[in-house]
Amino acid sequence: MYSAAKKNNCKVMVCHVLRSTPFYVAVKKLLIDGRIGEIVTINAVVYERRTAC
């Protein structure tokens, strides 16, 4: 991915913006406190059509 971005003069970045939203903070606290049990699997599907660069 890095090579393709560099070749096409595009930027590549990792963004974890949702990790600090109130919903995710609350879920993390529930997990840490053991109130919702052990995580067995996580599945997330996100699709957003974008144009290159």
C-alpha distances in whole Angstrom, upper triangle without the diagonal:
4,5,5,6,9,10,11,12,10,10,8,10,12,15,18,21,23,24,26,28,31,31,28,30,33,31,30,34,35,33,34,38,38,39,37,36,34,30,30,27,25,23,21,20,19,18,18,18,16,15,13,13
4,6,5,6,9,10,10,9,8,7,9,12,15,18,21,23,24,26,28,32,32,29,31,34,33,31,35,36,34,35,39,39,40,38,38,35,32,32,29,27,25,24,23,21,21,20,20,18,17,14,13
4,5,5,6,9,10,10,11,10,13,15,19,22,25,27,28,30,32,36,35,33,35,38,36,35,38,40,38,38,42,42,44,42,41,39,35,35,32,30,28,27,25,24,23,23,22,19,18,14,14
4,5,5,6,8,8,10,10,13,16,19,22,24,26,28,30,31,35,35,32,34,38,36,35,39,40,38,39,43,43,44,42,41,39,35,35,32,29,27,25,24,22,21,20,19,16,15,11,11
4,5,5,6,5,6,7,10,13,16,20,22,24,26,28,29,33,33,30,32,36,34,33,37,39,37,38,41,42,43,41,41,38,35,35,32,29,27,25,23,21,20,19,17,15,13,10,9
4,5,5,6,7,9,12,16,19,22,24,27,28,30,32,35,35,33,35,38,37,36,39,41,39,40,44,44,45,43,43,41,38,38,35,32,30,28,27,25,24,22,21,18,16,13,11
4,6,8,10,12,15,19,22,25,27,30,31,33,34,38,38,36,38,41,40,39,42,44,42,43,46,47,48,46,46,43,40,40,36,34,32,30,28,26,25,23,22,19,16,13,12
4,6,9,11,15,18,21,24,26,28,30,32,33,37,37,35,37,40,39,38,42,43,42,43,46,47,47,45,45,43,40,40,36,33,31,29,27,24,22,21,19,16,13,9,8
4,7,10,13,17,19,23,24,27,29,30,32,35,36,34,36,39,38,37,41,43,41,42,45,46,47,45,45,43,40,40,37,34,32,30,28,25,23,21,20,16,14,10,8
4,7,10,14,16,20,21,23,25,27,28,32,32,30,32,35,35,34,37,39,38,38,42,43,43,41,42,40,36,37,34,31,29,26,24,22,20,18,17,13,11,8,5
4,7,10,12,16,17,20,22,23,25,29,29,27,29,32,32,31,34,36,35,35,39,39,40,39,39,37,34,35,31,28,27,24,23,20,19,17,17,14,13,10,7
4,7,10,14,15,18,19,21,23,27,27,24,26,29,29,27,31,33,31,32,35,36,37,35,36,34,30,31,28,25,24,21,20,18,17,16,16,14,14,11,9
4,6,10,12,15,16,18,19,23,23,21,23,26,25,24,27,29,28,29,32,33,34,32,33,31,28,29,26,23,22,19,19,17,17,16,17,15,16,14,12
4,7,9,12,12,15,17,20,20,18,19,23,22,20,24,26,24,25,28,29,30,29,29,27,24,25,22,19,19,16,17,15,16,16,17,16,18,16,15
4,6,8,10,11,13,17,17,15,16,20,19,18,21,23,22,23,26,27,28,27,28,26,23,25,22,19,18,15,16,14,15,15,17,16,18,17,16
4,6,6,8,10,14,14,11,13,16,16,14,18,20,19,19,23,24,24,23,24,23,20,22,20,16,16,14,15,14,16,16,19,18,21,21,20
4,6,6,8,11,12,10,12,15,15,15,17,20,19,20,23,24,25,24,25,24,22,24,22,18,18,15,16,14,16,16,19,18,21,21,20
4,5,5,9,9,7,9,12,12,12,15,17,17,18,20,22,22,20,22,22,19,21,19,16,15,13,14,13,15,16,19,19,22,23,22
4,6,9,9,6,7,10,10,9,12,14,14,15,17,19,19,18,20,19,17,20,18,15,16,14,16,15,18,19,22,22,25,26,25
4,6,8,7,6,10,11,10,12,15,15,15,18,20,20,20,22,22,20,23,21,18,19,17,19,18,21,21,24,24,27,28,26
4,6,6,6,9,10,11,12,15,16,17,18,20,20,19,21,22,20,23,21,18,19,16,18,17,20,20,23,24,27,28,27
4,6,5,6,9,10,11,12,14,15,16,18,17,17,20,21,20,23,22,19,20,18,20,19,22,23,26,27,30,31,30
4,6,5,6,9,10,11,13,14,15,17,15,15,17,19,17,20,19,16,17,15,17,17,20,21,25,26,29,31,30
4,5,5,6,9,10,10,12,14,15,15,14,16,16,15,17,16,14,15,13,16,16,19,21,24,25,29,29,29
4,6,5,6,9,10,11,12,14,14,14,16,17,16,19,19,16,18,17,20,20,23,24,28,28,31,32,31
4,5,5,6,9,10,11,12,11,11,14,16,15,19,19,17,18,18,21,21,24,26,29,30,34,35,34
4,5,5,6,9,10,11,10,9,11,13,12,15,15,13,15,15,18,19,23,24,28,29,33,34,34
4,5,5,6,9,10,10,10,12,12,11,15,15,13,16,16,19,20,24,25,29,30,33,34,33
4,5,5,6,8,9,10,12,13,13,17,18,17,19,20,23,24,27,29,32,33,37,37,37
4,6,5,6,5,6,9,11,11,15,16,15,18,19,22,24,27,29,33,34,38,39,38
4,5,5,6,6,7,8,8,12,13,13,16,17,21,23,26,29,32,34,37,37,37
4,5,8,9,9,10,11,15,16,16,19,20,24,25,29,31,35,36,39,39,39
4,5,8,9,11,13,16,18,18,22,23,26,28,32,34,37,38,42,42,42
4,6,6,8,10,14,16,17,20,22,26,27,31,33,37,39,42,42,42
4,6,9,11,15,17,17,20,22,25,27,31,33,37,38,42,43,43
4,7,9,11,13,14,17,18,22,24,28,30,34,36,39,40,40
4,7,9,12,13,17,19,23,25,29,31,35,37,40,41,41
4,6,9,11,15,18,21,24,28,30,34,36,39,39,40
4,6,7,11,14,18,20,24,27,30,32,35,36,36
4,7,10,14,17,20,24,27,30,32,35,36,36
4,7,10,13,17,20,23,26,28,31,32,33
4,7,10,13,17,20,23,25,28,29,30
4,7,10,13,17,20,22,25,26,27
4,7,10,13,16,19,22,23,24
4,7,10,13,16,19,20,22
4,7,10,12,16,17,19
4,6,9,13,15,17
4,6,10,12,14
4,7,10,12
4,7,9
4,6
4
